[in-house]
């Protein structure tokens, strides 16, 4: 049976129906996360991200040459921060990667109903962007479309958060004092991610489903970092904490 926090020190800011729905789906979400990160093209499988120079027409078959049958290749693209042009990239995924073999699980906080939050979503102009620094961009930023503001109050503090459009879903990148902290309540150092449930002007932030970003599983990802307004002054003691690897594994 899952660990459940029943002694709520902070008044729940969501309806009983919303909290019950979040609780009922939590175990299934945890199981789906473990299946996802260990899949043949899951976070743990990424072994190389290669950005090609202009004119390079390397095919996926050529990129796979010399690798075992467990390796697959896919394409991706991005905008160059130097030229503004579209860059083509290739990623290699190994279904038997060292990270998958060394993976032991993901530490997670017990489900806490006080971290299921109902918020107000206020749309903004379609062309509104916010600069996000990415972990592998050496301090430079990429402008990402933020469709609206997410507002709520917790413990007397008002928050206005910015989630960007990730293929039609709102993705919140947030930080808090638990990031990189030692001890049982420490979480992934660079911050965590959360998909926002949106229904009109109503947003649900279930921080029990906050998750370690892809860069916590492979250094071949380029994850966005939390912008200033997405940094909580208090520890968010809900969701995933850290990835657990075999002690001998060098991540």
Secondary structure, DSSP 8 states (H G I E B T S, - for coil): ---EE-S-SS--BS-HHHHHHHHHTHHHHHHHHHHHHTSTTSGGGEEEEEE--TT----HHHHHTTS-TTEEEEEEEEE-TTT--EEEEEEEEETT-HHHHHEEEEEE--EEGGGEEEEEEEE--TT-EEEEEBTTTTT-EEEEE--EEEEEEETTEEEEEEEEEETTEEEEEEB-TTBT-SSTT-B-TT-EEEEEEEETTEEEEEGGG-EE-GGGT-TT---B---GGGB-SS----SEEEEEE-TT---
